[in-house]
Amino acid sequence: MDEQVLTKYEVMAALKYKSVSGFYTFCKRTPDFPKSFPLGLRRVGWVKREIDAYLEKRMNERNAVEG
């Protein structure tokens, strides 16, 4: 598997979240946000490609609205 895995803090930085609780609330309330997967007992990760695709989708939605 050559997928790059991002930690919680790396994803939070990409989304500009400073609060862990705020980030997890966002994850729960945003159904199209990529799901995390367990890396260990108390650690989760996200596939970088999926996070990049989510951000790209959001930018495209913004651009479509702007015209």
mmCIF file as Biopython writes it, N, C-alpha, C and O atoms, coordinates in Angstrom:
data_model
#
loop_
_atom_site.group_PDB
_atom_site.id
_atom_site.type_symbol
_atom_site.label_atom_id
_atom_site.label_alt_id
_atom_site.label_comp_id
_atom_site.label_asym_id
_atom_site.label_entity_id
_atom_site.label_seq_id
_atom_site.pdbx_PDB_ins_code
_atom_site.Cartn_x
_atom_site.Cartn_y
_atom_site.Cartn_z
_atom_site.occupancy
_atom_site.B_iso_or_equiv
_atom_site.auth_seq_id
_atom_site.auth_asym_id
_atom_site.pdbx_PDB_model_num
ATOM 1   N N  . MET A ? 1  ? 0.849   -1.175 0.000   1.0 0.0 1  A 1 
ATOM 2   C CA . MET A ? 1  ? 0.000   0.000  0.000   1.0 0.0 1  A 1 
ATOM 3   C C  . MET A ? 1  ? 0.895   1.238  0.000   1.0 0.0 1  A 1 
ATOM 4   O O  . MET A ? 1  ? 1.705   1.429  0.906   1.0 0.0 1  A 1 
ATOM 5   N N  . ASP A ? 2  ? 0.740   2.066  -1.015  1.0 0.0 2  A 1 
ATOM 6   C CA . ASP A ? 2  ? 1.548   3.274  -1.132  1.0 0.0 2  A 1 
ATOM 7   C C  . ASP A ? 2  ? 0.787   4.536  -0.758  1.0 0.0 2  A 1 
ATOM 8   O O  . ASP A ? 2  ? 1.244   5.645  -1.036  1.0 0.0 2  A 1 
ATOM 9   N N  . GLU A ? 3  ? -0.363  4.375  -0.132  1.0 0.0 3  A 1 
ATOM 10  C CA . GLU A ? 3  ? -1.164  5.534  0.264   1.0 0.0 3  A 1 
ATOM 11  C C  . GLU A ? 3  ? -0.490  6.265  1.421   1.0 0.0 3  A 1 
ATOM 12  O O  . GLU A ? 3  ? 0.014   5.642  2.356   1.0 0.0 3  A 1 
ATOM 13  N N  . GLN A ? 4  ? -0.489  7.589  1.344   1.0 0.0 4  A 1 
ATOM 14  C CA . GLN A ? 4  ? 0.024   8.379  2.460   1.0 0.0 4  A 1 
ATOM 15  C C  . GLN A ? 4  ? -1.102  8.554  3.472   1.0 0.0 4  A 1 
ATOM 16  O O  . GLN A ? 4  ? -2.238  8.858  3.107   1.0 0.0 4  A 1 
ATOM 17  N N  . VAL A ? 5  ? -0.776  8.358  4.743   1.0 0.0 5  A 1 
ATOM 18  C CA . VAL A ? 5  ? -1.749  8.462  5.823   1.0 0.0 5  A 1 
ATOM 19  C C  . VAL A ? 5  ? -1.477  9.739  6.610   1.0 0.0 5  A 1 
ATOM 20  O O  . VAL A ? 5  ? -0.337  10.032 6.970   1.0 0.0 5  A 1 
ATOM 21  N N  . LEU A ? 6  ? -2.542  10.493 6.870   1.0 0.0 6  A 1 
ATOM 22  C CA . LEU A ? 6  ? -2.440  11.718 7.659   1.0 0.0 6  A 1 
ATOM 23  C C  . LEU A ? 6  ? -2.975  11.472 9.062   1.0 0.0 6  A 1 
ATOM 24  O O  . LEU A ? 6  ? -3.954  10.751 9.249   1.0 0.0 6  A 1 
ATOM 25  N N  . THR A ? 7  ? -2.327  12.073 10.031  1.0 0.0 7  A 1 
ATOM 26  C CA . THR A ? 7  ? -2.795  11.983 11.411  1.0 0.0 7  A 1 
ATOM 27  C C  . THR A ? 7  ? -3.902  13.010 11.643  1.0 0.0 7  A 1 
ATOM 28  O O  . THR A ? 7  ? -4.165  13.868 10.801  1.0 0.0 7  A 1 
ATOM 29  N N  . LYS A ? 8  ? -4.532  12.900 12.792  1.0 0.0 8  A 1 
ATOM 30  C CA . LYS A ? 8  ? -5.585  13.846 13.177  1.0 0.0 8  A 1 
ATOM 31  C C  . LYS A ? 8  ? -5.072  15.281 13.096  1.0 0.0 8  A 1 
ATOM 32  O O  . LYS A ? 8  ? -5.755  16.158 12.569  1.0 0.0 8  A 1 
ATOM 33  N N  . TYR A ? 9  ? -3.889  15.516 13.610  1.0 0.0 9  A 1 
ATOM 34  C CA . TYR A ? 9  ? -3.357  16.881 13.644  1.0 0.0 9  A 1 
ATOM 35  C C  . TYR A ? 9  ? -2.987  17.393 12.255  1.0 0.0 9  A 1 
ATOM 36  O O  . TYR A ? 9  ? -3.092  18.592 11.996  1.0 0.0 9  A 1 
ATOM 37  N N  . GLU A ? 10 ? -2.564  16.521 11.373  1.0 0.0 10 A 1 
ATOM 38  C CA . GLU A ? 10 ? -2.271  16.938 9.997   1.0 0.0 10 A 1 
ATOM 39  C C  . GLU A ? 10 ? -3.556  17.315 9.258   1.0 0.0 10 A 1 
ATOM 40  O O  . GLU A ? 10 ? -3.579  18.286 8.502   1.0 0.0 10 A 1 
ATOM 41  N N  . VAL A ? 11 ? -4.619  16.546 9.478   1.0 0.0 11 A 1 
ATOM 42  C CA . VAL A ? 11 ? -5.904  16.867 8.851   1.0 0.0 11 A 1 
ATOM 43  C C  . VAL A ? 11 ? -6.459  18.157 9.445   1.0 0.0 11 A 1 
ATOM 44  O O  . VAL A ? 11 ? -6.980  19.006 8.722   1.0 0.0 11 A 1 
ATOM 45  N N  . MET A ? 12 ? -6.347  18.300 10.759  1.0 0.0 12 A 1 
ATOM 46  C CA . MET A ? 12 ? -6.806  19.532 11.409  1.0 0.0 12 A 1 
ATOM 47  C C  . MET A ? 12 ? -6.073  20.746 10.843  1.0 0.0 12 A 1 
ATOM 48  O O  . MET A ? 12 ? -6.689  21.787 10.614  1.0 0.0 12 A 1 
ATOM 49  N N  . ALA A ? 13 ? -4.782  20.625 10.619  1.0 0.0 13 A 1 
ATOM 50  C CA . ALA A ? 13 ? -3.998  21.734 10.069  1.0 0.0 13 A 1 
ATOM 51  C C  . ALA A ? 13 ? -4.450  22.061 8.642   1.0 0.0 13 A 1 
ATOM 52  O O  . ALA A ? 13 ? -4.543  23.230 8.270   1.0 0.0 13 A 1 
ATOM 53  N N  . ALA A ? 14 ? -4.728  21.030 7.852   1.0 0.0 14 A 1 
ATOM 54  C CA . ALA A ? 14 ? -5.178  21.254 6.473   1.0 0.0 14 A 1 
ATOM 55  C C  . ALA A ? 14 ? -6.516  21.981 6.438   1.0 0.0 14 A 1 
ATOM 56  O O  . ALA A ? 14 ? -6.779  22.771 5.531   1.0 0.0 14 A 1 
ATOM 57  N N  . LEU A ? 15 ? -7.365  21.709 7.436   1.0 0.0 15 A 1 
ATOM 58  C CA . LEU A ? 15 ? -8.690  22.333 7.506   1.0 0.0 15 A 1 
ATOM 59  C C  . LEU A ? 15 ? -8.707  23.577 8.382   1.0 0.0 15 A 1 
ATOM 60  O O  . LEU A ? 15 ? -9.743  24.225 8.531   1.0 0.0 15 A 1 
ATOM 61  N N  . LYS A ? 16 ? -7.554  23.911 8.961   1.0 0.0 16 A 1 
ATOM 62  C CA . LYS A ? 16 ? -7.410  25.094 9.834   1.0 0.0 16 A 1 
ATOM 63  C C  . LYS A ? 16 ? -8.219  24.989 11.124  1.0 0.0 16 A 1 
ATOM 64  O O  . LYS A ? 16 ? -8.719  25.994 11.629  1.0 0.0 16 A 1 
ATOM 65  N N  . TYR A ? 17 ? -8.347  23.779 11.655  1.0 0.0 17 A 1 
ATOM 66  C CA . TYR A ? 17 ? -8.997  23.582 12.956  1.0 0.0 17 A 1 
ATOM 67  C C  . TYR A ? 17 ? -7.942  23.622 14.044  1.0 0.0 17 A 1 
ATOM 68  O O  . TYR A ? 17 ? -6.875  23.025 13.901  1.0 0.0 17 A 1 
ATOM 69  N N  . LYS A ? 18 ? -8.233  24.319 15.127  1.0 0.0 18 A 1 
ATOM 70  C CA . LYS A ? 18 ? -7.332  24.360 16.277  1.0 0.0 18 A 1 
ATOM 71  C C  . LYS A ? 18 ? -7.872  23.525 17.433  1.0 0.0 18 A 1 
ATOM 72  O O  . LYS A ? 18 ? -7.112  23.106 18.306  1.0 0.0 18 A 1 
ATOM 73  N N  . SER A ? 19 ? -9.170  23.283 17.441  1.0 0.0 19 A 1 
ATOM 74  C CA . SER A ? 19 ? -9.826  22.553 18.519  1.0 0.0 19 A 1 
ATOM 75  C C  . SER A ? 19 ? -10.119 21.121 18.084  1.0 0.0 19 A 1 
ATOM 76  O O  . SER A ? 19 ? -10.757 20.900 17.055  1.0 0.0 19 A 1 
ATOM 77  N N  . VAL A ? 20 ? -9.655  20.153 18.867  1.0 0.0 20 A 1 
ATOM 78  C CA . VAL A ? 20 ? -9.915  18.749 18.566  1.0 0.0 20 A 1 
ATOM 79  C C  . VAL A ? 20 ? -11.414 18.470 18.624  1.0 0.0 20 A 1 
ATOM 80  O O  . VAL A ? 20 ? -11.955 17.789 17.752  1.0 0.0 20 A 1 
ATOM 81  N N  . SER A ? 21 ? -12.083 18.994 19.648  1.0 0.0 21 A 1 
ATOM 82  C CA . SER A ? 21 ? -13.525 18.738 19.770  1.0 0.0 21 A 1 
ATOM 83  C C  . SER A ? 21 ? -14.289 19.364 18.603  1.0 0.0 21 A 1 
ATOM 84  O O  . SER A ? 21 ? -15.239 18.769 18.095  1.0 0.0 21 A 1 
ATOM 85  N N  . GLY A ? 22 ? -13.883 20.551 18.180  1.0 0.0 22 A 1 
ATOM 86  C CA . GLY A ? 22 ? -14.516 21.186 17.023  1.0 0.0 22 A 1 
ATOM 87  C C  . GLY A ? 22 ? -14.299 20.381 15.754  1.0 0.0 22 A 1 
ATOM 88  O O  . GLY A ? 22 ? -15.199 20.264 14.923  1.0 0.0 22 A 1 
ATOM 89  N N  . PHE A ? 23 ? -13.107 19.829 15.608  1.0 0.0 23 A 1 
ATOM 90  C CA . PHE A ? 23 ? -12.792 19.006 14.443  1.0 0.0 23 A 1 
ATOM 91  C C  . PHE A ? 23 ? -13.659 17.752 14.419  1.0 0.0 23 A 1 
ATOM 92  O O  . PHE A ? 23 ? -14.213 17.401 13.377  1.0 0.0 23 A 1 
ATOM 93  N N  . TYR A ? 24 ? -13.780 17.069 15.566  1.0 0.0 24 A 1 
ATOM 94  C CA . TYR A ? 24 ? -14.591 15.850 15.607  1.0 0.0 24 A 1 
ATOM 95  C C  . TYR A ? 24 ? -16.073 16.154 15.406  1.0 0.0 24 A 1 
ATOM 96  O O  . TYR A ? 24 ? -16.792 15.342 14.824  1.0 0.0 24 A 1 
ATOM 97  N N  . THR A ? 25 ? -16.535 17.299 15.875  1.0 0.0 25 A 1 
ATOM 98  C CA . THR A ? 25 ? -17.920 17.706 15.620  1.0 0.0 25 A 1 
ATOM 99  C C  . THR A ? 25 ? -18.128 17.901 14.120  1.0 0.0 25 A 1 
ATOM 100 O O  . THR A ? 25 ? -19.136 17.465 13.564  1.0 0.0 25 A 1 
ATOM 101 N N  . PHE A ? 26 ? -17.175 18.556 13.475  1.0 0.0 26 A 1 
ATOM 102 C CA . PHE A ? 26 ? -17.228 18.737 12.024  1.0 0.0 26 A 1 
ATOM 103 C C  . PHE A ? 26 ? -17.286 17.382 11.319  1.0 0.0 26 A 1 
ATOM 104 O O  . PHE A ? 26 ? -18.090 17.194 10.406  1.0 0.0 26 A 1 
ATOM 105 N N  . CYS A ? 27 ? -16.441 16.437 11.736  1.0 0.0 27 A 1 
ATOM 106 C CA . CYS A ? 27 ? -16.411 15.108 11.108  1.0 0.0 27 A 1 
ATOM 107 C C  . CYS A ? 27 ? -17.765 14.412 11.224  1.0 0.0 27 A 1 
ATOM 108 O O  . CYS A ? 27 ? -18.236 13.801 10.265  1.0 0.0 27 A 1 
ATOM 109 N N  . LYS A ? 28 ? -18.387 14.505 12.394  1.0 0.0 28 A 1 
ATOM 110 C CA . LYS A ? 28 ? -19.688 13.856 12.614  1.0 0.0 28 A 1 
ATOM 111 C C  . LYS A ? 28 ? -20.799 14.505 11.799  1.0 0.0 28 A 1 
ATOM 112 O O  . LYS A ? 28 ? -21.692 13.814 11.309  1.0 0.0 28 A 1 
ATOM 113 N N  . ARG A ? 29 ? -20.751 15.815 11.652  1.0 0.0 29 A 1 
ATOM 114 C CA . ARG A ? 29 ? -21.839 16.553 11.009  1.0 0.0 29 A 1 
ATOM 115 C C  . ARG A ? 29 ? -21.671 16.716 9.501   1.0 0.0 29 A 1 
ATOM 116 O O  . ARG A ? 29 ? -22.546 17.270 8.836   1.0 0.0 29 A 1 
ATOM 117 N N  . THR A ? 30 ? -20.568 16.244 8.967   1.0 0.0 30 A 1 
ATOM 118 C CA . THR A ? 30 ? -20.304 16.394 7.534   1.0 0.0 30 A 1 
ATOM 119 C C  . THR A ? 30 ? -20.250 15.006 6.903   1.0 0.0 30 A 1 
ATOM 120 O O  . THR A ? 30 ? -19.202 14.361 6.901   1.0 0.0 30 A 1 
ATOM 121 N N  . PRO A ? 31 ? -21.390 14.542 6.362   1.0 0.0 31 A 1 
ATOM 122 C CA . PRO A ? 31 ? -21.462 13.160 5.882   1.0 0.0 31 A 1 
ATOM 123 C C  . PRO A ? 31 ? -20.521 12.837 4.722   1.0 0.0 31 A 1 
ATOM 124 O O  . PRO A ? 31 ? -20.134 11.681 4.556   1.0 0.0 31 A 1 
ATOM 125 N N  . ASP A ? 32 ? -20.145 13.833 3.918   1.0 0.0 32 A 1 
ATOM 126 C CA . ASP A ? 32 ? -19.268 13.534 2.786   1.0 0.0 32 A 1 
ATOM 127 C C  . ASP A ? 32 ? -17.780 13.674 3.122   1.0 0.0 32 A 1 
ATOM 128 O O  . ASP A ? 32 ? -16.926 13.494 2.254   1.0 0.0 32 A 1 
ATOM 129 N N  . PHE A ? 33 ? -17.471 13.998 4.389   1.0 0.0 33 A 1 
ATOM 130 C CA . PHE A ? 33 ? -16.069 14.072 4.791   1.0 0.0 33 A 1 
ATOM 131 C C  . PHE A ? 33 ? -15.516 12.652 4.905   1.0 0.0 33 A 1 
ATOM 132 O O  . PHE A ? 33 ? -16.195 11.775 5.439   1.0 0.0 33 A 1 
ATOM 133 N N  . PRO A ? 34 ? -14.295 12.405 4.414   1.0 0.0 34 A 1 
ATOM 134 C CA . PRO A ? 34 ? -13.725 11.055 4.461   1.0 0.0 34 A 1 
ATOM 135 C C  . PRO A ? 34 ? -13.679 10.493 5.883   1.0 0.0 34 A 1 
ATOM 136 O O  . PRO A ? 34 ? -13.425 11.213 6.848   1.0 0.0 34 A 1 
ATOM 137 N N  . LYS A ? 35 ? -13.928 9.210  5.981   1.0 0.0 35 A 1 
ATOM 138 C CA . LYS A ? 35 ? -13.921 8.532  7.278   1.0 0.0 35 A 1 
ATOM 139 C C  . LYS A ? 35 ? -12.487 8.186  7.683   1.0 0.0 35 A 1 
ATOM 140 O O  . LYS A ? 35 ? -11.629 7.907  6.845   1.0 0.0 35 A 1 
ATOM 141 N N  . SER A ? 36 ? -12.264 8.214  8.974   1.0 0.0 36 A 1 
ATOM 142 C CA . SER A ? 36 ? -10.954 7.820  9.510   1.0 0.0 36 A 1 
ATOM 143 C C  . SER A ? 36 ? -10.910 6.302  9.654   1.0 0.0 36 A 1 
ATOM 144 O O  . SER A ? 36 ? -11.929 5.620  9.547   1.0 0.0 36 A 1 
ATOM 145 N N  . PHE A ? 37 ? -9.719  5.798  9.897   1.0 0.0 37 A 1 
ATOM 146 C CA . PHE A ? 37 ? -9.563  4.369  10.170  1.0 0.0 37 A 1 
ATOM 147 C C  . PHE A ? 37 ? -8.549  4.218  11.298  1.0 0.0 37 A 1 
ATOM 148 O O  . PHE A ? 37 ? -7.681  5.072  11.473  1.0 0.0 37 A 1 
ATOM 149 N N  . PRO A ? 38 ? -8.656  3.134  12.065  1.0 0.0 38 A 1 
ATOM 150 C CA . PRO A ? 38 ? -7.768  2.970  13.220  1.0 0.0 38 A 1 
ATOM 151 C C  . PRO A ? 38 ? -6.330  2.656  12.807  1.0 0.0 38 A 1 
ATOM 152 O O  . PRO A ? 38 ? -6.077  1.858  11.904  1.0 0.0 38 A 1 
ATOM 153 N N  . LEU A ? 39 ? -5.399  3.312  13.502  1.0 0.0 39 A 1 
ATOM 154 C CA . LEU A ? 39 ? -3.972  3.027  13.325  1.0 0.0 39 A 1 
ATOM 155 C C  . LEU A ? 39 ? -3.420  2.276  14.529  1.0 0.0 39 A 1 
ATOM 156 O O  . LEU A ? 39 ? -2.364  1.647  14.453  1.0 0.0 39 A 1 
ATOM 157 N N  . GLY A ? 40 ? -4.128  2.348  15.610  1.0 0.0 40 A 1 
ATOM 158 C CA . GLY A ? 40 ? -3.728  1.711  16.861  1.0 0.0 40 A 1 
ATOM 159 C C  . GLY A ? 40 ? -4.875  1.815  17.840  1.0 0.0 40 A 1 
ATOM 160 O O  . GLY A ? 40 ? -6.006  2.108  17.453  1.0 0.0 40 A 1 
ATOM 161 N N  . LEU A ? 41 ? -4.588  1.577  19.103  1.0 0.0 41 A 1 
ATOM 162 C CA . LEU A ? 41 ? -5.648  1.614  20.107  1.0 0.0 41 A 1 
ATOM 163 C C  . LEU A ? 41 ? -6.264  2.996  20.268  1.0 0.0 41 A 1 
ATOM 164 O O  . LEU A ? 41 ? -7.477  3.115  20.437  1.0 0.0 41 A 1 
ATOM 165 N N  . ARG A ? 42 ? -5.448  4.039  20.219  1.0 0.0 42 A 1 
ATOM 166 C CA . ARG A ? 42 ? -5.948  5.397  20.455  1.0 0.0 42 A 1 
ATOM 167 C C  . ARG A ? 42 ? -5.534  6.364  19.351  1.0 0.0 42 A 1 
ATOM 168 O O  . ARG A ? 42 ? -5.371  7.561  19.591  1.0 0.0 42 A 1 
ATOM 169 N N  . ARG A ? 43 ? -5.368  5.844  18.156  1.0 0.0 43 A 1 
ATOM 170 C CA . ARG A ? 43 ? -4.880  6.685  17.065  1.0 0.0 43 A 1 
ATOM 171 C C  . ARG A ? 43 ? -5.627  6.351  15.779  1.0 0.0 43 A 1 
ATOM 172 O O  . ARG A ? 43 ? -5.837  5.182  15.453  1.0 0.0 43 A 1 
ATOM 173 N N  . VAL A ? 44 ? -6.021  7.390  15.057  1.0 0.0 44 A 1 
ATOM 174 C CA . VAL A ? 44 ? -6.704  7.191  13.782  1.0 0.0 44 A 1 
ATOM 175 C C  . VAL A ? 44 ? -5.976  7.958  12.690  1.0 0.0 44 A 1 
ATOM 176 O O  . VAL A ? 44 ? -5.182  8.858  12.962  1.0 0.0 44 A 1 
ATOM 177 N N  . GLY A ? 45 ? -6.261  7.586  11.456  1.0 0.0 45 A 1 
ATOM 178 C CA . GLY A ? 45 ? -5.652  8.257  10.323  1.0 0.0 45 A 1 
ATOM 179 C C  . GLY A ? 45 ? -6.643  8.423  9.191   1.0 0.0 45 A 1 
ATOM 180 O O  . GLY A ? 45 ? -7.707  7.804  9.182   1.0 0.0 45 A 1 
ATOM 181 N N  . TRP A ? 46 ? -6.282  9.264  8.238   1.0 0.0 46 A 1 
ATOM 182 C CA . TRP A ? 46 ? -7.081  9.501  7.042   1.0 0.0 46 A 1 
ATOM 183 C C  . TRP A ? 46 ? -6.173  9.323  5.843   1.0 0.0 46 A 1 
ATOM 184 O O  . TRP A ? 46 ? -4.977  9.603  5.918   1.0 0.0 46 A 1 
ATOM 185 N N  . VAL A ? 47 ? -6.734  8.859  4.737   1.0 0.0 47 A 1 
ATOM 186 C CA . VAL A ? 47 ? -5.979  8.719  3.497   1.0 0.0 47 A 1 
ATOM 187 C C  . VAL A ? 47 ? -5.831  10.115 2.881   1.0 0.0 47 A 1 
ATOM 188 O O  . VAL A ? 47 ? -6.824  10.802 2.641   1.0 0.0 47 A 1 
ATOM 189 N N  . LYS A ? 48 ? -4.600  10.523 2.632   1.0 0.0 48 A 1 
ATOM 190 C CA . LYS A ? 48 ? -4.313  11.868 2.121   1.0 0.0 48 A 1 
ATOM 191 C C  . LYS A ? 48 ? -5.056  12.140 0.822   1.0 0.0 48 A 1 
ATOM 192 O O  . LYS A ? 48 ? -5.594  13.230 0.629   1.0 0.0 48 A 1 
ATOM 193 N N  . ARG A ? 49 ? -5.087  11.168 -0.056  1.0 0.0 49 A 1 
ATOM 194 C CA . ARG A ? 49 ? -5.769  11.328 -1.345  1.0 0.0 49 A 1 
ATOM 195 C C  . ARG A ? 49 ? -7.249  11.664 -1.141  1.0 0.0 49 A 1 
ATOM 196 O O  . ARG A ? 49 ? -7.803  12.478 -1.880  1.0 0.0 49 A 1 
ATOM 197 N N  . GLU A ? 50 ? -7.894  11.044 -0.143  1.0 0.0 50 A 1 
ATOM 198 C CA . GLU A ? 50 ? -9.308  11.310 0.126   1.0 0.0 50 A 1 
ATOM 199 C C  . GLU A ? 50 ? -9.518  12.716 0.691   1.0 0.0 50 A 1 
ATOM 200 O O  . GLU A ? 50 ? -10.490 13.389 0.345   1.0 0.0 50 A 1 
ATOM 201 N N  . ILE A ? 51 ? -8.613  13.154 1.555   1.0 0.0 51 A 1 
ATOM 202 C CA . ILE A ? 51 ? -8.706  14.514 2.105   1.0 0.0 51 A 1 
ATOM 203 C C  . ILE A ? 51 ? -8.489  15.537 0.995   1.0 0.0 51 A 1 
ATOM 204 O O  . ILE A ? 51 ? -9.212  16.530 0.910   1.0 0.0 51 A 1 
ATOM 205 N N  . ASP A ? 52 ? -7.496  15.294 0.148   1.0 0.0 52 A 1 
ATOM 206 C CA . ASP A ? 52 ? -7.241  16.200 -0.980  1.0 0.0 52 A 1 
ATOM 207 C C  . ASP A ? 52 ? -8.450  16.272 -1.908  1.0 0.0 52 A 1 
ATOM 208 O O  . ASP A ? 52 ? -8.809  17.351 -2.379  1.0 0.0 52 A 1 
ATOM 209 N N  . ALA A ? 53 ? -9.083  15.120 -2.175  1.0 0.0 53 A 1 
ATOM 210 C CA . ALA A ? 53 ? -10.259 15.085 -3.049  1.0 0.0 53 A 1 
ATOM 211 C C  . ALA A ? 53 ? -11.422 15.848 -2.419  1.0 0.0 53 A 1 
ATOM 212 O O  . ALA A ? 53 ? -12.158 16.543 -3.119  1.0 0.0 53 A 1 
ATOM 213 N N  . TYR A ? 54 ? -11.594 15.724 -1.105  1.0 0.0 54 A 1 
ATOM 214 C CA . TYR A ? 54 ? -12.657 16.453 -0.408  1.0 0.0 54 A 1 
ATOM 215 C C  . TYR A ? 54 ? -12.432 17.964 -0.534  1.0 0.0 54 A 1 
ATOM 216 O O  . TYR A ? 54 ? -13.362 18.706 -0.849  1.0 0.0 54 A 1 
ATOM 217 N N  . LEU A ? 55 ? -11.212 18.410 -0.291  1.0 0.0 55 A 1 
ATOM 218 C CA . LEU A ? 55 ? -10.908 19.839 -0.387  1.0 0.0 55 A 1 
ATOM 219 C C  . LEU A ? 55 ? -11.083 20.348 -1.820  1.0 0.0 55 A 1 
ATOM 220 O O  . LEU A ? 55 ? -11.585 21.451 -2.033  1.0 0.0 55 A 1 
ATOM 221 N N  . GLU A ? 56 ? -10.674 19.554 -2.783  1.0 0.0 56 A 1 
ATOM 222 C CA . GLU A ? 56 ? -10.840 19.922 -4.194  1.0 0.0 56 A 1 
ATOM 223 C C  . GLU A ? 56 ? -12.323 20.059 -4.534  1.0 0.0 56 A 1 
ATOM 224 O O  . GLU A ? 56 ? -12.724 20.997 -5.224  1.0 0.0 56 A 1 
ATOM 225 N N  . LYS A ? 57 ? -13.128 19.127 -4.050  1.0 0.0 57 A 1 
ATOM 226 C CA . LYS A ? 57 ? -14.573 19.175 -4.284  1.0 0.0 57 A 1 
ATOM 227 C C  . LYS A ? 57 ? -15.171 20.453 -3.702  1.0 0.0 57 A 1 
ATOM 228 O O  . LYS A ? 57 ? -15.985 21.114 -4.347  1.0 0.0 57 A 1 
ATOM 229 N N  . ARG A ? 58 ? -14.766 20.793 -2.490  1.0 0.0 58 A 1 
ATOM 230 C CA . ARG A ? 58 ? -15.287 22.011 -1.855  1.0 0.0 58 A 1 
ATOM 231 C C  . ARG A ? 58 ? -14.881 23.261 -2.643  1.0 0.0 58 A 1 
ATOM 232 O O  . ARG A ? 58 ? -15.682 24.184 -2.796  1.0 0.0 58 A 1 
ATOM 233 N N  . MET A ? 59 ? -13.650 23.294 -3.139  1.0 0.0 59 A 1 
ATOM 234 C CA . MET A ? 59 ? -13.203 24.438 -3.939  1.0 0.0 59 A 1 
ATOM 235 C C  . MET A ? 59 ? -13.987 24.530 -5.244  1.0 0.0 59 A 1 
ATOM 236 O O  . MET A ? 59 ? -14.351 25.621 -5.681  1.0 0.0 59 A 1 
ATOM 237 N N  . ASN A ? 60 ? -14.245 23.376 -5.866  1.0 0.0 60 A 1 
ATOM 238 C CA . ASN A ? 60 ? -15.019 23.370 -7.109  1.0 0.0 60 A 1 
ATOM 239 C C  . ASN A ? 60 ? -16.450 23.834 -6.869  1.0 0.0 60 A 1 
ATOM 240 O O  . ASN A ? 60 ? -17.021 24.540 -7.700  1.0 0.0 60 A 1 
ATOM 241 N N  . GLU A ? 61 ? -17.035 23.442 -5.736  1.0 0.0 61 A 1 
ATOM 242 C CA . GLU A ? 61 ? -18.386 23.897 -5.389  1.0 0.0 61 A 1 
ATOM 243 C C  . GLU A ? 61 ? -18.403 25.416 -5.217  1.0 0.0 61 A 1 
ATOM 244 O O  . GLU A ? 61 ? -19.323 26.089 -5.680  1.0 0.0 61 A 1 
ATOM 245 N N  . ARG A ? 62 ? -17.397 25.939 -4.560  1.0 0.0 62 A 1 
ATOM 246 C CA . ARG A ? 62 ? -17.299 27.387 -4.373  1.0 0.0 62 A 1 
ATOM 247 C C  . ARG A ? 62 ? -17.184 28.098 -5.717  1.0 0.0 62 A 1 
ATOM 248 O O  . ARG A ? 62 ? -17.858 29.100 -5.959  1.0 0.0 62 A 1 
ATOM 249 N N  . ASN A ? 63 ? -16.328 27.572 -6.586  1.0 0.0 63 A 1 
ATOM 250 C CA . ASN A ? 63 ? -16.127 28.197 -7.893  1.0 0.0 63 A 1 
ATOM 251 C C  . ASN A ? 63 ? -17.387 28.137 -8.746  1.0 0.0 63 A 1 
ATOM 252 O O  . ASN A ? 63 ? -17.657 29.064 -9.510  1.0 0.0 63 A 1 
ATOM 253 N N  . ALA A ? 64 ? -18.161 27.066 -8.627  1.0 0.0 64 A 1 
ATOM 254 C CA . ALA A ? 64 ? -19.405 26.935 -9.387  1.0 0.0 64 A 1 
ATOM 255 C C  . ALA A ? 64 ? -20.421 27.978 -8.932  1.0 0.0 64 A 1 
ATOM 256 O O  . ALA A ? 64 ? -21.170 28.517 -9.746  1.0 0.0 64 A 1 
ATOM 257 N N  . VAL A ? 65 ? -20.446 28.260 -7.638  1.0 0.0 65 A 1 
ATOM 258 C CA . VAL A ? 65 ? -21.375 29.251 -7.093  1.0 0.0 65 A 1 
ATOM 259 C C  . VAL A ? 65 ? -20.961 30.657 -7.515  1.0 0.0 65 A 1 
ATOM 260 O O  . VAL A ? 65 ? -21.806 31.495 -7.829  1.0 0.0 65 A 1 
ATOM 261 N N  . GLU A ? 66 ? -19.659 30.904 -7.520  1.0 0.0 66 A 1 
ATOM 262 C CA . GLU A ? 66 ? -19.160 32.235 -7.881  1.0 0.0 66 A 1 
ATOM 263 C C  . GLU A ? 66 ? -19.345 32.538 -9.362  1.0 0.0 66 A 1 
ATOM 264 O O  . GLU A ? 66 ? -19.390 33.698 -9.771  1.0 0.0 66 A 1 
ATOM 265 N N  . GLY A ? 67 ? -19.451 31.491 -10.148 1.0 0.0 67 A 1 
ATOM 266 C CA . GLY A ? 67 ? -19.802 31.735 -11.507 1.0 0.0 67 A 1 
ATOM 267 C C  . GLY A ? 67 ? -18.855 31.484 -12.573 1.0 0.0 67 A 1 
ATOM 268 O O  . GLY A ? 67 ? -19.171 31.700 -13.743 1.0 0.0 67 A 1 
#
